[in-house]
Amino acid sequence: MRRSHDEYLTADPLESFARSLSKEIESLSKEMESIMGPGHRRRRGKKSGLFDLGL
């Protein structure tokens, strides 16, 4: 059930938005980790908030 990018935009804007948002958060998370170092996540433990949305 693959759809092209354009079909996503017209078929379900919310789904398309959620998809791009999760990609954005993933790349932000990686960016933060490279800036703060790999210890960043571990130091804050389970309560890492924004980066643990599970998207």
C-alpha positions in Angstrom: 0.0 0.0 0.0 2.7 2.5 -1.0 1.7 6.0 -2.0 3.7 8.7 -3.6 4.7 11.8 -1.7 2.0 13.9 -3.4 -0.7 11.4 -2.5 0.3 11.6 1.1 -0.2 15.4 1.1 -3.7 15.2 -0.5 -4.9 11.9 1.1 -4.2 12.8 4.7 -2.4 16.0 5.6 -2.3 15.0 9.2 -0.6 11.7 8.5 1.9 13.5 6.3 2.6 16.0 9.0 3.1 13.4 11.7 5.5 11.5 9.4 7.6 14.6 8.7 7.4 15.6 12.4 8.7 12.2 13.6 11.6 12.5 11.0 12.4 16.0 12.3 12.4 14.8 15.9 14.6 11.9 15.0 17.2 14.1 13.3 17.0 16.7 16.2 17.6 13.9 18.7 20.7 12.8 16.7 21.9 16.4 16.5 21.5 16.9 20.2 23.4 13.7 20.9 26.3 14.7 18.7 26.4 18.1 20.4 26.0 17.0 24.0 27.8 13.7 23.5 26.4 10.1 23.9 26.2 10.5 27.7 23.4 13.1 27.3 20.6 10.5 27.2 22.0 8.3 30.0 22.6 11.2 32.3 19.0 12.3 32.2 17.8 8.7 32.6 14.2 7.8 31.7 12.9 11.3 31.9 14.4 12.7 28.7 11.2 14.3 27.7 11.0 15.6 24.2 13.3 13.0 22.7 11.3 10.1 24.1 8.0 10.8 22.4 8.2 7.3 20.8 7.5 8.6 17.3 
